């Protein structure tokens, strides 16, 4: 009768290899920096001011209703960033962050609650145009030029 053998042939079990310490550290740092990169990427870009007191101060402004990480308002920000300085038409672009009391007050005054709506105001603070949401950078540029030229 043959003896029943248990385990791998040859009678020795191989121990699983652990990663070297340097590889563990490298993997940990990669996960940390990858997470930071994903968080950084989800932050709004463009350096838009949130100072809504600039409305009605003599210069035309456009105000975007915005919520952090909302794809619609982030897309509008990208379209605005794609415009050159001459396409802004002298209009300053601001953000009404709906996550702040000031942004919520702004939205309530205009009767909106949705992010991604772009409002254009003349130098006296009168709303001239609302794009909900704008379809393209060209549509934004056209509205900005019209407000800056006083054609509304």
Phi and psi in degrees as a GROMACS rama.xvg file:
@    title "Ramachandran Plot"
@    xaxis  label "Phi"
@    yaxis  label "Psi"
@TYPE xy
-82.9384  141.683  UNK-2
-72.6831  134.992  UNK-3
-80.1929  126.737  UNK-4
-100.394  140.735  UNK-5
-112.147  149.389  UNK-6
91.0964  -174.117  UNK-7
-72.7223  158.515  UNK-8
-60.967  141.897  UNK-9
96.5803  -11.258  UNK-10
80.414  -1.30612  UNK-11
-111.758  134.078  UNK-12
-91.3251  139.537  UNK-13
-88.8047  133.257  UNK-14
-78.4374  138.826  UNK-15
-64.3102  141.188  UNK-16
-82.4196  135.129  UNK-17
-88.7558  152.891  UNK-18
-68.1065  145.348  UNK-19
-62.3114  155.608  UNK-20
-57.2347  -41.4747  UNK-21
-63.2152  -35.2982  UNK-22
-70.6367  -36.5697  UNK-23
-63.8151  -44.0707  UNK-24
-64.0497  -42.9158  UNK-25
-62.4863  -42.6801  UNK-26
-64.1756  -43.0013  UNK-27
-62.326  -46.1247  UNK-28
-63.2484  -37.8707  UNK-29
-61.907  -42.3621  UNK-30
-65.5647  -42.7801  UNK-31
-63.3027  -50.6424  UNK-32
-68.2272  -33.0684  UNK-33
-64.0874  -40.8849  UNK-34
-65.2717  -43.1181  UNK-35
-60.996  -41.8096  UNK-36
-61.8153  -42.0618  UNK-37
-65.4872  -40.8625  UNK-38
-64.8215  -45.0935  UNK-39
-60.4235  -39.3834  UNK-40
-67.3424  -28.3694  UNK-41
-83.1505  -7.08937  UNK-42
-76.3972  148.097  UNK-43
-67.0168  143.727  UNK-44
-111.389  179.93  UNK-45
99.0749  -16.1201  UNK-46
63.6071  40.5488  UNK-47
-75.5839  137.238  UNK-48
-75.6656  149.926  UNK-49
-109.764  14.0854  UNK-50
-80.8415  90.4198  UNK-51
-75.3064  -6.04496  UNK-52
-70.4633  -9.30481  UNK-53
-73.8749  -14.0665  UNK-54
-68.2453  128.86  UNK-55
80.0887  19.7343  UNK-56
-100.927  22.505  UNK-57
101.81  -15.1377  UNK-58
-119.091  143.644  UNK-59
-68.7735  141.981  UNK-60
-134.641  157.093  UNK-61
-122.156  136.803  UNK-62
-122.594  126.029  UNK-63
-100.627  125.946  UNK-64
-75.749  129.708  UNK-65
-138.176  141.698  UNK-66
-127.244  138.04  UNK-67
-57.2597  131.247  UNK-68
66.6814  15.7976  UNK-69
-81.1339  123.873  UNK-70
-62.7078  -32.5204  UNK-71
-67.1703  -51.9973  UNK-72
-69.3939  -32.5874  UNK-73
-65.689  -38.0234  UNK-74
-65.044  -39.6267  UNK-75
-65.4584  -40.7  UNK-76
-59.37  -41.5758  UNK-77
-62.9038  -40.0563  UNK-78
-64.3942  -41.8691  UNK-79
-64.5162  -42.8329  UNK-80
-63.0914  -27.5134  UNK-81
-74.3804  -17.6233  UNK-82
-75.3405  142.766  UNK-83
-81.1148  169.531  UNK-84
-59.5948  -38.7042  UNK-85
-69.6368  -27.7613  UNK-86
-76.6043  -18.754  UNK-87
-68.7617  -22.2772  UNK-88
64.1025  24.3982  UNK-89
82.2443  7.38767  UNK-90
-92.4107  131.462  UNK-91
-89.9693  134.763  UNK-92
-99.429  127.807  UNK-93
-120.675  167.595  UNK-94
-125.186  132.548  UNK-95
-102.926  98.5151  UNK-96
-74.9567  113.472  UNK-97
-69.1781  -6.14342  UNK-98
-90.1898  3.72214  UNK-99
-119.715  156.617  UNK-100
-59.412  -38.4145  UNK-101
-64.1411  -43.5102  UNK-102
-65.6568  -39.2709  UNK-103
-65.5975  -40.5637  UNK-104
-61.7836  -44.4275  UNK-105
-57.9115  -48.7113  UNK-106
-63.6738  -41.177  UNK-107
-63.8634  -40.846  UNK-108
-60.5911  -34.5973  UNK-109
-94.8629  -1.88082  UNK-110
71.3801  34.4407  UNK-111
-124.326  158.089  UNK-112
-136.261  -1.4425  UNK-113
-93.3996  138.192  UNK-114
-77.2682  155.851  UNK-115
96.4782  4.79449  UNK-116
-92.7877  131.985  UNK-117
-110.044  116.715  UNK-118
-104.023  136.363  UNK-119
-110.874  130.277  UNK-120
-120.826  143.274  UNK-121
-79.9106  -179.04  UNK-122
-63.8794  -21.1876  UNK-123
-90.79  -0.902329  UNK-124
89.6385  11.4812  UNK-125
-86.5795  129.823  UNK-126
-68.5608  130.581  UNK-127
-109.986  -29.4815  UNK-128
-157.105  146.828  UNK-129
-134.948  127.782  UNK-130
-112.235  119.428  UNK-131
-126.376  94.3934  UNK-132
-78.0063  164.346  UNK-133
-63.5057  144.45  UNK-134
-80.6429  -30.0695  UNK-135
-157.72  168.465  UNK-136
-64.2571  -34.0605  UNK-137
-64.9392  -39.4207  UNK-138
-63.6391  -39.6113  UNK-139
-64.9048  -45.6505  UNK-140
-62.6084  -40.1404  UNK-141
-63.6995  -45.66  UNK-142
-64.9758  -40.2028  UNK-143
-62.6303  -44.8913  UNK-144
-63.3889  -40.2617  UNK-145
-63.8021  -43.2817  UNK-146
-68.328  -42.3944  UNK-147
-64.4944  -34.3176  UNK-148
-85.3954  -4.2284  UNK-149
72.2169  30.5268  UNK-150
-89.0658  8.56454  UNK-151
